Amino acid sequence: MKNKKLRSLSVITLAALLSVAAVGCSNSQVGSEDAAATTKPATSTVTAGSAPTAVSTATSTTKVSTSELFSDRDLKQSADLATATTMKLVSNQDVTLNKEGIYVLSGEVDNVTVVIDAADDAKVQIVLDGVSITNEDSPAIYVKGADKVFVTTTGSKNHMEVSGSYVADGETNLDAVIFSKADMTLNGTGTLDIVSKSGNGISSKDDLKITGGVYTIQSSADAIEANDAILINDGTITINSAKDGLHSENDEDASKGYIYIEGGTLKINAADDAIRGNSFVQIDGGIINIESSEEGIEANSIKINDGQITLYAKNDGINASSKVNSDVVIEVNGGTIHVKMASGDTDAFDSNGNLYINGGTIDVEAVSAFDADGTAQLNGGNVTVNGEKITQITQSRGGGGRGGAGGGMGTRK
C-alpha cells in the first residue's frame, strides 16, 4: 500500500462534490446550534462551560449539578436528515467539509480522511451510515477547525482503522483514528469499531463527550484521550489499550484535564491506568468494569457519588496523588464498588492526601485495603474487606490509614 499524506491526494471539497439531498426525517430534530441544556435537579450549580468541582470533605454527600455539561443536541441520538447532505466515500479521495451542516456518509474505502475544516463558530454533524475506513498513516476523521463536531451512528455497523504510524500535518502531531482540535460529541444508535495500531483511538484537544452508541476500541496508546475533559453520559464502550483506557490531561490549565462519568457501560482492559484524569475524576453513575489495569482509577482527586464499579489492578486500585495541586483526596459518597488487587505491595484505595468513605457499598479483596498519607475516615457506608465488615480505618505509618490483612484494618464486626 502506498504511503498516504493528507495533502498528497486530491481533496474533494464540499462545493465541488456534495449535493444536498432529502433523505428522510428522523424523530429527533437537530438545528444548527446546540439546544438549551437539559435541566437536572441538584443542590449546587456549575457555571456554564466550567468543570464540576471535586471538593472533598469528610461529610460531603452533595452531587454537583451537571446541567451545563450536556446539551440537548449532545443527548439526541439521531439527526434531522431532512436537509442533510449525503455522500458515498471513494477510496483514495479525501473529503473536506468546510461548512456547518449535517452530512450522511457511507461506503467501504481505503486511504480516505474525512477532514472538517470549518469556521470557528460552525457546528458540523457527521452521520455514519455503514462506513468502513482503513488508512495506513492518517486519521479516518480529522477535525482541523470548527466550534463543535458530532459523530452520530445510525443503526448500522461502522469501522475505522489506521494500520501504520501516523504522519504529521505540518506542526500538528496526528495520533488517533479520530483526531479533533475542537469539541466533539459521539452519539447514535449504531456501532463503531476503532483500531489504532500505532497510536490513540480517539483524541480531542478540547472536550470529548460520549452520550450514546456502541464502541469497541483497540489501541497501542490511549484508547480515549482529551486535553480538556472526557464526559460520558451513556453508551457502551469496550476498550483494549496498551496504555490508558481513558486519559485526560491539560498542562496549561489545572482546572481542566478531568473525567466525568454519569452513565453508560464501560469495559476496560488497560496496560496502564484504566481511568486517568489529571485534575480529577468524578463518577455519578454508570457501570464500570475494569477487567485489568496497572492502576484502576487515578487523579489528583477522586469523587465517587454513585455507579457500579468493579476493578482489578496490579498496583493501586483507586489512587489519588498530587498532579496539579495539594488538594489530594479520595471521597466515596455512594455507589457499589468491588476492588480486587493483585498480590504484593498493592493498595485498593491509596491517597497521598486524605481519604473519606462517607457512603456506598464497598467490597475489597486485597492485602492492603486503605492507605492515606493524611486523614483517613470511615464515616458511613457498608465496607467489607476480605469477607469481614469494618467500622473504622485505623491510623498507622505516620498518620496515614493502612488497611489489609495484618495491616491495621480497624474495628470489625
Summary of the structure (lengths in Angstrom):
residues: 413
radius of gyration: 22.3
end to end distance: 66.2
largest distance: 74.5
contacts: 1569
relative contact order: 0.09
helix: 2%
strand: 49%
